Amino acid sequence: MKSRRSFDPSYLDNKLYLIPILLFQQSLGGVAYPIAKFGLSMIDPFTVAFYRFVISALVLLVITRLRSRKPAIEKGDYLKIIGLGCLIIPFNQLMYLYGQSLTGAGHGALLFATTPIWLFLAALVFFREKFVWRRAVGVALGLMGVALIMAYGALQLGTKYLLGDLIILISVFAWVGYTIIGRPLVIKYGAFRITAYALSSGTLLYFPFGLYHALRFDYSRPTVGAWLAVLYLALGLSVAAYVLWYWLIKHIEATRIAVFQNVQPIIASVAAFLFLAEPLGWPFLIGGVVVLAGVFVTIK
């Protein structure tokens, strides 16, 4: 019998439906940037985070309660799941928000665009996936393309933003750790349960801090649209996109999936152009072509 942990390198080629699912998952994350920007213009980030994670944790726990919960989670794995909660909320989400407040507008997006490189390297070390030059080239092309998209008027060199950049880089490493540590648990227990329990444990850690900000917030400011933005971040991002990410990581090699994360800035830029009237220039078009070339090289 084939081991549940083994991976067939031709799996993606034989299951082409995974590619549109992967692109859909990245689209959920991509459109979240302009949606979050709209919501954050009226609601402070820590209050947004409070409602986002409380709503998503409750929804995930209710659905998990209605679903099969076999096999039972071993006691030793609960500590790993709590660790995932620490990584995804305090170290990933909150440090990103704090770091972004200390750095330039385009720095956070560009630093997060380095995620595929760290994920690619981590998969080689921890999953012992085979090094494939084509995938390495695809990741490099993707990063170059994102740099072209984000660097146009967005980056400022110097030490002024060094602290914020370092904090965001820690946030990037937390997301990679969340992916690497979570994958064996997802294979063992399923993407939905692990996402639900990880986000719930992280939400409990954040709850006192978030509740403090939520109680002090002026609720006369936000419009219905701003609260709908929070709802999307809770259901579209924290529930749908996070569960799909773990499900995809279970079925696709991390070295292959890594480059697809560079599609997010393209989707985010197009969504910002359509809904927030943010301009698109030649750097976006050229960078977008380079990113797509990286994706094509990877899946070819």
C-alpha positions as CSV (number, residue, x, y, z in Angstrom):
1,M,0.0,0.0,0.0
2,K,1.3,3.5,-0.8
3,S,2.2,5.7,2.2
4,R,-0.1,8.6,2.8
5,R,3.0,10.8,3.2
6,S,4.5,9.8,-0.2
7,F,4.1,12.1,-3.2
8,D,3.8,11.2,-6.8
9,P,5.8,13.9,-8.8
10,S,3.4,13.5,-11.7
11,Y,0.3,14.2,-9.5
12,L,-0.1,17.8,-10.6
13,D,0.2,16.8,-14.3
14,N,-2.4,14.1,-13.9
15,K,-4.7,16.3,-11.8
16,L,-4.8,19.5,-13.9
17,Y,-7.9,20.7,-12.0
18,L,-5.6,21.6,-9.1
19,I,-4.1,24.5,-11.1
20,P,-7.4,26.5,-11.3
21,I,-8.0,25.7,-7.7
22,L,-4.6,27.1,-6.8
23,L,-5.2,30.2,-8.9
24,F,-8.6,30.6,-7.2
25,Q,-6.9,30.3,-3.8
26,Q,-4.4,33.0,-4.7
27,S,-7.2,35.2,-6.1
28,L,-8.9,35.1,-2.7
29,G,-5.7,36.4,-1.1
30,G,-5.0,38.9,-3.9
31,V,-8.3,40.7,-3.8
32,A,-8.0,40.8,0.0
33,Y,-5.4,43.6,-0.2
34,P,-7.6,46.3,-1.7
35,I,-10.6,45.1,0.3
36,A,-8.5,45.3,3.5
37,K,-7.2,48.8,2.5
38,F,-10.8,50.0,2.2
39,G,-11.9,48.5,5.5
40,L,-8.8,49.8,7.3
41,S,-9.5,53.3,6.1
42,M,-12.4,53.4,8.6
43,I,-11.6,50.7,11.2
44,D,-8.3,50.5,13.1
45,P,-6.2,47.4,12.2
46,F,-6.4,45.7,15.7
47,T,-10.2,46.0,15.8
48,V,-10.3,44.6,12.2
49,A,-8.1,41.7,13.3
50,F,-10.2,41.1,16.4
51,Y,-13.5,40.7,14.5
52,R,-11.8,38.9,11.6
53,F,-10.3,36.1,13.7
54,V,-13.2,35.8,16.1
55,I,-15.7,35.3,13.2
56,S,-13.4,33.0,11.3
57,A,-12.6,30.9,14.4
58,L,-16.3,30.5,15.3
59,V,-17.3,29.6,11.7
60,L,-14.5,27.0,11.4
61,L,-15.3,25.5,14.8
62,V,-19.0,25.1,14.0
63,I,-18.3,23.5,10.7
64,T,-15.7,21.2,12.2
65,R,-18.2,20.2,14.9
66,L,-20.6,19.1,12.1
67,R,-17.9,17.2,10.2
68,S,-16.3,13.9,11.0
69,R,-13.4,14.3,13.5
70,K,-11.6,11.0,12.8
71,P,-8.9,10.1,13.5
72,A,-8.7,11.6,17.0
73,I,-5.9,14.1,17.4
74,E,-3.1,12.8,19.5
75,K,-2.1,14.7,22.6
76,G,1.4,15.5,21.4
77,D,0.0,17.1,18.2
78,Y,-2.1,19.6,20.2
79,L,1.0,21.5,21.2
80,K,2.0,21.6,17.5
81,I,-1.4,23.0,16.6
82,I,-1.2,25.7,19.3
83,G,2.2,26.5,17.9
84,L,0.6,27.0,14.4
85,G,-1.9,29.4,16.0
86,C,1.0,31.4,17.5
87,L,2.7,31.5,14.1
88,I,-0.3,32.5,12.0
89,I,-1.8,35.2,14.2
90,P,0.6,36.9,16.6
91,F,3.8,36.3,14.6
92,N,2.4,36.5,11.0
93,Q,-0.7,38.7,11.0
94,L,0.0,41.1,13.9
95,M,3.7,41.5,13.2
96,Y,2.9,42.3,9.6
97,L,0.4,45.0,10.7
98,Y,2.9,46.5,13.2
99,G,5.8,46.2,10.8
100,Q,3.9,47.9,7.9
101,S,3.2,50.8,10.2
102,L,7.0,51.3,10.6
103,T,8.0,51.0,6.9
104,G,7.3,52.3,3.5
105,A,4.1,51.4,1.6
106,G,5.7,49.1,-0.9
107,H,8.2,47.4,1.4
108,G,5.8,45.0,3.0
109,A,4.4,43.7,-0.3
110,L,7.9,43.2,-1.7
111,L,9.2,41.5,1.4
112,F,6.2,39.1,1.3
113,A,7.0,38.4,-2.3
114,T,10.2,36.7,-1.0
115,T,8.0,34.0,0.6
116,P,8.3,31.6,-2.4
117,I,12.1,31.6,-2.0
118,W,12.0,30.7,1.7
119,L,9.2,28.2,1.1
120,F,11.2,26.7,-1.8
121,L,14.4,26.3,0.4
122,A,12.4,25.1,3.4
123,A,10.8,22.4,1.4
124,L,14.2,21.2,0.2
125,V,15.5,21.0,3.8
126,F,12.4,19.7,5.7
127,F,10.5,17.8,3.1
128,R,13.6,16.6,1.3
129,E,11.9,17.4,-2.0
130,K,14.0,17.0,-5.1
131,F,15.8,20.2,-6.3
132,V,14.5,21.0,-9.8
133,W,16.3,23.8,-11.7
134,R,13.1,24.7,-13.6
135,R,11.2,25.4,-10.4
136,A,14.2,27.5,-9.0
137,V,14.2,29.6,-12.2
138,G,10.4,30.0,-11.9
139,V,10.7,31.3,-8.3
140,A,13.5,33.7,-9.3
141,L,11.5,35.0,-12.3
142,G,8.4,35.4,-10.1
143,L,10.4,37.5,-7.6
144,M,11.9,39.7,-10.3
145,G,8.4,40.3,-11.7
146,V,7.0,41.3,-8.3
147,A,10.0,43.6,-7.7
148,L,9.2,45.4,-11.0
149,I,5.5,45.7,-10.0
150,M,6.2,46.9,-6.5
151,A,9.4,48.9,-6.8
152,Y,7.9,51.6,-9.1
153,G,7.8,54.6,-6.8
154,A,7.1,52.4,-3.8
155,L,10.5,51.6,-2.3
156,Q,12.9,53.9,-0.4
157,L,16.4,52.9,0.4
158,G,18.1,53.6,3.7
159,T,18.0,52.7,7.4
160,K,14.8,54.7,8.1
161,Y,12.6,51.6,7.6
162,L,15.0,48.9,8.7
163,L,13.1,48.0,11.9
164,G,9.8,47.7,10.1
165,D,11.3,45.7,7.3
166,L,12.9,43.3,9.8
167,I,9.6,42.8,11.6
168,I,7.8,42.1,8.3
169,L,10.5,39.6,7.5
170,I,9.8,37.8,10.8
171,S,6.1,37.7,9.7
172,V,7.2,36.1,6.4
173,F,9.2,33.5,8.2
174,A,6.2,32.8,10.4
175,W,4.0,32.0,7.3
176,V,6.7,29.7,6.0
177,G,6.9,28.0,9.4
178,Y,3.1,27.7,9.5
179,T,3.2,26.0,6.1
180,I,6.1,23.6,6.8
181,I,5.0,22.6,10.3
182,G,1.4,22.3,9.4
183,R,1.8,20.1,6.3
184,P,2.4,16.8,8.2
185,L,-0.6,17.5,10.5
186,V,-2.8,18.3,7.5
187,I,-1.8,15.0,5.9
188,K,-2.7,13.3,9.2
189,Y,-5.9,15.0,10.1
190,G,-7.1,17.1,7.2
191,A,-6.8,20.7,6.1
192,F,-10.1,21.9,7.6
193,R,-9.6,20.6,11.2
194,I,-6.0,21.8,11.4
195,T,-6.9,25.3,10.1
196,A,-9.8,25.5,12.5
197,Y,-7.9,24.5,15.6
198,A,-4.8,26.6,14.7
199,L,-6.8,29.8,14.0
200,S,-8.9,29.2,17.1
201,S,-5.8,28.8,19.4
202,G,-4.2,31.9,17.9
203,T,-7.5,33.8,18.3
204,L,-7.6,32.9,22.0
205,L,-4.1,34.3,22.4
206,Y,-5.0,37.5,20.7
207,F,-8.5,37.9,22.3
208,P,-7.7,40.0,25.3
209,F,-5.5,42.5,23.3
210,G,-8.1,42.6,20.5
211,L,-11.0,43.0,22.8
212,Y,-9.3,46.0,24.5
213,H,-9.1,47.8,21.1
214,A,-12.6,46.7,20.0
215,L,-14.1,48.2,23.2
216,R,-12.3,51.5,22.7
217,F,-13.2,51.8,19.0
218,D,-15.6,54.6,17.8
219,Y,-18.3,52.6,16.0
220,S,-19.9,55.7,14.5
221,R,-17.2,55.9,11.8
222,P,-17.4,52.8,9.7
223,T,-19.9,52.3,6.9
224,V,-21.6,49.0,6.0
225,G,-19.1,48.5,3.3
226,A,-16.2,48.6,5.8
227,W,-17.9,45.9,7.9
228,L,-18.4,43.8,4.7
229,A,-14.7,44.2,4.1
230,V,-14.0,42.7,7.6
231,L,-16.5,39.9,6.8
232,Y,-14.6,39.1,3.6
233,L,-11.3,39.0,5.5
234,A,-12.9,36.6,8.0
235,L,-14.7,34.3,5.5
236,G,-13.0,34.7,2.2
237,L,-9.4,34.9,3.5
238,S,-9.2,33.3,7.0
239,V,-11.7,30.5,6.2
240,A,-11.7,29.8,2.5
241,A,-8.1,30.8,1.4
242,Y,-6.4,29.4,4.5
243,V,-8.2,26.0,4.3
244,L,-7.5,25.8,0.6
245,W,-3.8,26.6,1.1
246,Y,-3.4,23.7,3.5
247,W,-5.4,21.4,1.3
248,L,-3.2,22.3,-1.7
249,I,0.0,22.0,0.3
250,K,-1.2,18.5,1.1
251,H,-1.5,17.5,-2.6
252,I,1.2,19.6,-4.4
253,E,4.9,19.7,-3.7
254,A,5.9,22.9,-1.9
255,T,8.7,23.7,-4.3
256,R,6.2,23.7,-7.2
257,I,3.4,25.6,-5.4
258,A,5.8,28.3,-4.1
259,V,6.0,30.4,-7.3
260,F,2.2,30.7,-7.5
261,Q,2.3,33.1,-4.5
262,N,3.8,35.7,-6.8
263,V,0.5,35.8,-8.7
264,Q,-1.1,37.5,-5.8
265,P,0.4,41.0,-6.4
266,I,-0.9,40.9,-10.0
267,I,-4.4,40.1,-8.8
268,A,-4.1,42.7,-6.0
269,S,-3.0,45.4,-8.4
270,V,-5.8,44.6,-10.9
271,A,-8.4,44.6,-8.1
272,A,-7.1,47.9,-6.8
273,F,-7.3,49.4,-10.3
274,L,-10.9,48.2,-10.8
275,F,-12.3,49.1,-7.3
276,L,-10.0,51.8,-5.9
277,A,-8.9,53.4,-9.2
278,E,-5.2,52.9,-8.4
279,P,-3.2,53.4,-11.7
280,L,-1.4,50.6,-13.6
281,G,1.7,51.5,-15.5
282,W,4.3,49.8,-17.7
283,P,6.2,48.4,-14.7
284,F,3.1,46.4,-13.8
285,L,2.6,45.1,-17.3
286,I,6.3,44.1,-17.7
287,G,6.4,42.6,-14.2
288,G,3.2,40.7,-14.7
289,V,4.6,39.1,-17.9
290,V,7.7,38.1,-16.0
291,V,5.7,36.6,-13.1
292,L,3.5,34.6,-15.5
293,A,6.6,33.4,-17.3
294,G,7.9,32.1,-13.9
295,V,4.6,30.3,-13.3
296,F,4.7,28.8,-16.9
297,V,8.3,27.6,-16.4
298,T,7.3,26.0,-13.1
299,I,4.3,24.0,-14.3
300,K,5.7,23.2,-17.8
